[in-house]
Every structure is written in structure tokens, then in C-alpha cells.
Amino acid sequence: MFTGALLFDFDGLLVDTESAALRAWQETFREHDTELPRSAMLAWLGRRTDTLDPGETWLKAKARIVALLEDEGPRAGVVTYLDTAREHGLRLAVASGATRDWVVPRLRDVGLLDAFDAVVTGDGRPSKPAPDVYLAALDAVGAEAAIAFEDTPVGVTAANAAGISCVAVPNPVTAVLDFPTAAQLTSQRPASSQPLSTPSWQTSTLSESSGSGFSEA
């Protein structure tokens, strides 16, 4: 049985913030009589955006994202998966490229903040796909070995650059992307433009004996 740590991205992985972000930015662009190309949104995902000029439009879009997340909980299967990881004695950390003032309140809102031994964010660190956040997360939990979980190819690249195998768990926005370097891809892509139903948090890292799918249909 794996005895190291599990490291989790936050946005789009533990909570589907990316569907809310896509909707908020689409609404914002339409207010200016234009459309946000989906390809442009996909190009941002997994990268820190706090370096952008926080003008009125940006702040308005962020406020809309926060409002859309008010009724959003953890992605299906996440709570059960974290509980099971704890039962197996694994150390858990968030390894997010976003800033702490974004990640910590959102974790608290969905009741996940106390589930982790450490919450490592991108403050003062190079953005993913640089490995810095993952290296810091390893150090924070005192682990030499880990498995990472990500919802974007950029995040998978960051984990791999830190020498960490990564399980890809796409969300409804990132399901159209390719994950060529992921050690495992846990969710099936939608057959058409329909979003994914529920992510299948399935992996063999928690138990050698299971057929253990930590999926919630």
C-alpha cells in the first residue's frame, strides 16, 4: 500500500470553480457585446491570473464567480475519498497555484479546510507548470513520495516536473483536453458537448485490495 502523501490541486479539482469562472466570464464578455472563445478560457486554466490588472471588469467577474460558488460544494466523491485516505494514514495537502486569500476561504466554505495537513498556495512562487508549488507541498507534509491529483494538463506538467506521478480528474470544462503525461485518467470524456456527470475518484493508491472505486454515481 502507498504510504506517502496525496497532493491535490484546488480550483476545478476539489471544487468545480472553473465552470463558475467560465460562466462568469462569458456573461462579462456578453455585457460588452462580444463572446469569450472557449479556447481562450482553456488556455488560462491551471495558470495563476493574479498578475493581471485587477480593473473594474476583472473585479466584477471575480465577484460573479464568488456568487456562483455560494451553493457549490466539493465535487462528487471528494469527501469520501479524503476520509478514506485519512483512514489509510496518508498525509494530505492542497497544492494550488492560486493565492491563499482565494483558496483558504473557498476550502472553508465547502467544509474541507480541516481535511488537510497543509495548504500550499502560489503566493510568491512561479505559476504552474513550474514545479515550485508541488515541491513546497512535499516539504510541508514531510513526504518523500506522493501522488498528485489535477484537473488540467498544466497542473499535471507541474506535478511531473516535481517528480510526482499525477492522476488527472477532469471537470466539465477540462474534459475536452488531452492529458498525455498523466499516470491515470479517471473520468470518461463526454460523448458530445454534454458535461461530465460525476467524476470517478478511482485509484489504486489507497488500497491494494479494493476494487475500490471512490466514485459517487
C-alpha positions as CSV (number, residue, x, y, z in Angstrom):
1,M,0.0,0.0,0.0
2,F,1.2,3.5,-0.8
3,T,2.5,5.2,2.3
4,G,3.4,8.7,1.3
5,A,1.2,11.8,0.7
6,L,-1.6,12.8,-1.6
7,L,-1.4,16.3,-3.1
8,F,-4.5,18.0,-4.5
9,D,-4.9,21.0,-6.8
10,F,-7.8,23.1,-5.7
11,D,-9.6,25.0,-8.5
12,G,-11.6,22.7,-10.7
13,L,-10.3,19.6,-8.8
14,L,-11.7,19.7,-5.3
15,V,-14.4,22.2,-6.2
16,D,-15.6,22.9,-9.7
17,T,-14.8,26.6,-9.6
18,E,-13.9,26.5,-13.3
19,S,-17.5,26.1,-14.5
20,A,-18.4,29.1,-12.5
21,A,-15.4,31.0,-13.9
22,L,-16.3,30.2,-17.5
23,R,-20.0,31.2,-16.9
24,A,-19.0,34.5,-15.2
25,W,-16.5,35.5,-17.9
26,Q,-18.9,34.6,-20.7
27,E,-21.5,36.8,-19.1
28,T,-19.0,39.6,-18.7
29,F,-17.9,39.5,-22.3
30,R,-21.6,39.5,-23.5
31,E,-22.2,42.6,-21.5
32,H,-19.6,44.2,-23.8
33,D,-21.3,42.7,-26.9
34,T,-18.7,40.1,-27.6
35,E,-18.1,36.4,-26.9
36,L,-15.3,34.8,-24.9
37,P,-13.8,32.0,-27.1
38,R,-13.8,28.8,-25.1
39,S,-10.3,28.2,-26.3
40,A,-9.1,31.4,-24.6
41,M,-10.6,30.2,-21.3
42,L,-9.0,26.8,-21.6
43,A,-5.6,28.5,-22.2
44,W,-5.8,30.2,-18.8
45,L,-6.7,27.1,-16.8
46,G,-4.2,25.9,-14.3
47,R,-2.2,29.2,-14.5
48,R,-2.3,31.9,-11.9
49,T,-4.1,35.0,-13.1
50,D,-3.4,37.4,-10.1
51,T,-0.8,39.1,-12.2
52,L,-3.4,40.6,-14.4
53,D,-4.5,44.2,-13.9
54,P,-7.4,44.0,-11.4
55,G,-9.5,46.6,-13.1
56,E,-13.3,47.0,-12.7
57,T,-14.2,44.3,-15.2
58,W,-11.9,41.8,-13.6
59,L,-13.2,42.6,-10.1
60,K,-16.8,42.3,-11.3
61,A,-16.2,38.9,-12.9
62,K,-14.5,37.7,-9.7
63,A,-17.4,38.8,-7.6
64,R,-19.8,36.9,-10.0
65,I,-17.6,33.8,-9.6
66,V,-17.9,34.0,-5.9
67,A,-21.6,34.4,-6.1
68,L,-22.0,31.4,-8.4
69,L,-20.0,29.3,-5.9
70,E,-22.2,30.1,-2.9
71,D,-24.2,26.9,-3.4
72,E,-21.3,24.8,-4.7
73,G,-19.9,22.0,-2.6
74,P,-17.0,19.7,-3.2
75,R,-17.0,17.6,-6.3
76,A,-18.8,14.3,-6.1
77,G,-16.7,11.7,-4.3
78,V,-14.2,14.1,-2.9
79,V,-15.3,13.9,0.8
80,T,-15.4,10.1,0.8
81,Y,-12.0,9.9,-0.9
82,L,-10.4,12.2,1.6
83,D,-11.9,10.4,4.5
84,T,-10.7,7.0,3.1
85,A,-7.2,8.4,2.6
86,R,-7.2,9.5,6.2
87,E,-8.2,6.1,7.4
88,H,-5.2,4.7,5.5
89,G,-2.9,7.1,7.3
90,L,-2.0,9.2,4.3
91,R,-0.9,12.8,4.7
92,L,-3.0,15.2,2.6
93,A,-2.1,18.6,1.2
94,V,-3.5,21.2,-1.2
95,A,-1.0,22.3,-3.8
96,S,-2.7,25.2,-5.6
97,G,-1.2,27.8,-7.9
98,A,-3.9,30.3,-6.8
99,T,-3.4,32.8,-4.0
100,R,-4.0,31.9,-0.3
101,D,-6.7,34.6,0.0
102,W,-8.7,32.8,-2.7
103,V,-8.1,29.1,-1.7
104,V,-8.5,29.2,2.1
105,P,-11.9,30.9,2.2
106,R,-13.2,28.6,-0.5
107,L,-12.0,25.5,1.3
108,R,-13.6,26.8,4.5
109,D,-16.9,27.5,2.7
110,V,-17.2,23.9,1.5
111,G,-16.0,22.3,4.8
112,L,-12.7,21.0,3.5
113,L,-10.2,23.2,5.2
114,D,-9.6,20.9,8.2
115,A,-9.2,17.8,5.9
116,F,-5.6,18.8,5.0
117,D,-2.3,18.7,6.9
118,A,-1.1,21.7,4.8
119,V,-2.5,24.2,2.3
120,V,0.3,25.4,-0.1
121,T,-0.6,28.2,-2.5
122,G,1.1,30.1,-5.3
123,D,1.9,33.2,-3.3
124,G,5.5,34.3,-4.0
125,R,6.1,31.2,-6.2
126,P,6.3,30.8,-10.0
127,S,3.0,29.7,-11.6
128,K,2.3,26.2,-12.7
129,P,3.6,24.5,-14.8
130,A,6.7,25.3,-12.7
131,P,7.1,22.6,-10.0
132,D,7.6,25.0,-7.1
133,V,4.1,24.6,-5.5
134,Y,4.4,20.8,-5.5
135,L,7.9,20.9,-4.1
136,A,6.7,23.1,-1.3
137,A,3.8,20.8,-0.7
138,L,6.1,17.8,-0.4
139,D,8.2,19.8,2.1
140,A,5.1,20.9,4.1
141,V,3.9,17.4,4.8
142,G,7.4,16.0,5.2
143,A,6.9,13.4,2.4
144,E,9.5,12.0,0.1
145,A,6.9,10.2,-2.1
146,A,3.5,11.5,-3.2
147,I,0.8,11.2,-5.8
148,A,-0.8,14.3,-7.2
149,F,-4.3,15.0,-8.5
150,E,-5.0,17.6,-11.1
151,D,-7.8,18.7,-13.5
152,T,-5.7,20.4,-16.1
153,P,-2.7,19.4,-18.3
154,V,-0.8,22.4,-16.9
155,G,-1.2,21.1,-13.4
156,V,-0.1,17.6,-14.5
157,T,3.0,19.0,-16.0
158,A,3.8,20.9,-12.8
159,A,3.5,17.7,-10.7
160,N,5.6,15.7,-13.1
161,A,8.2,18.4,-13.1
162,A,8.4,17.9,-9.3
163,G,9.0,14.2,-9.9
164,I,5.4,13.3,-8.8
165,S,3.1,10.9,-10.6
166,C,-0.2,12.6,-11.3
167,V,-3.8,11.3,-11.6
168,A,-5.9,13.5,-13.9
169,V,-9.5,14.1,-12.8
170,P,-11.1,16.4,-15.5
171,N,-14.1,18.6,-14.7
172,P,-16.9,19.6,-17.1
173,V,-14.7,22.4,-18.5
174,T,-11.4,20.5,-18.9
175,A,-12.9,17.2,-20.1
176,V,-12.2,18.2,-23.7
177,L,-8.4,18.5,-23.1
178,D,-5.7,15.8,-23.5
179,F,-3.7,14.5,-20.6
180,P,-0.8,12.7,-22.3
181,T,1.5,12.7,-19.3
182,A,-1.0,11.8,-16.6
183,A,-0.3,8.4,-14.8
184,Q,-4.1,7.8,-14.8
185,L,-7.1,9.5,-16.3
186,T,-10.0,8.8,-14.0
187,S,-13.1,10.2,-15.8
188,Q,-14.5,9.4,-19.2
189,R,-14.8,12.2,-21.6
190,P,-18.4,13.2,-22.6
191,A,-19.7,11.6,-25.7
192,S,-20.8,15.0,-27.0
193,S,-20.9,18.5,-25.7
194,Q,-22.7,17.4,-22.5
195,P,-20.8,17.9,-19.3
196,L,-19.4,15.1,-17.3
197,S,-21.9,13.6,-14.9
198,T,-19.7,12.9,-11.9
199,P,-16.0,12.5,-11.6
200,S,-14.9,8.9,-10.8
201,W,-12.4,9.3,-8.0
202,Q,-10.9,5.9,-8.7
203,T,-7.3,4.9,-8.0
204,S,-5.4,2.0,-6.6
205,T,-3.3,4.3,-4.3
206,L,-5.4,3.9,-1.2
207,S,-5.8,0.2,-1.0
208,E,-4.2,-2.9,-2.6
209,S,-7.3,-4.9,-2.1
210,S,-10.1,-2.8,-3.2
211,G,-11.7,-2.7,-6.5
212,S,-12.1,0.5,-4.7
213,G,-13.8,3.0,-6.8
214,F,-14.3,6.1,-4.8
215,S,-16.9,7.3,-7.2
216,E,-20.4,8.5,-6.4
217,A,-22.9,8.0,-9.1
